[in-house]
């Protein structure tokens, strides 16, 4: 990760791909580093990985109380295939500083608001949605079912200019087609996503 604002919590995704022919049970837990485990939320911390599947694990780190400096934290990713357990460690490193917003590489804010297509799609059970803002805006990002019923709110509040990403966890939803809609000022856009379990 790059340099982030002191007021911004870390919200990132660890993508785990099972290229094998067997099913695995994946577990992700905090290991060592200079960030307390109590400041970390992992969703899901344990998941089932079907053969040739892609799984996304959301890692959130609360930065409240941290000073301007570079931090790191290792996470242990374990795979259990029958009675065999193998694992590796993944490092997250980031720098906190006093920033006014988040910008695209090169220092330029996006020229217009936009809502990206979720990835992966189809997905199970989590997927990432990116959106960008040319200026600080009040953002409302919600998910609806085919009947137009609101299922959940992913973002509701003021966000700075720049590129943002949010994770939709559909662990408690049935397979099917859903829609996500973003409203930011005069901008409104809706896209479709597919949950396959």
Protein Blocks (a to p, Z undefined) as FASTA:
>chain_A
ZZddfklccddddddddfbfbdcdddddddedjbdfklpccddfbdcddehiacdddddd
dfehiacddddddddddddehjbccdddddddddddddfbdcdehhiacfbdcddddddd
dddfbdcdddddfbdcddddddddfkopafbdfbgcdddeddddddddfklpccdddddd
ddehjbccdddddddZZ
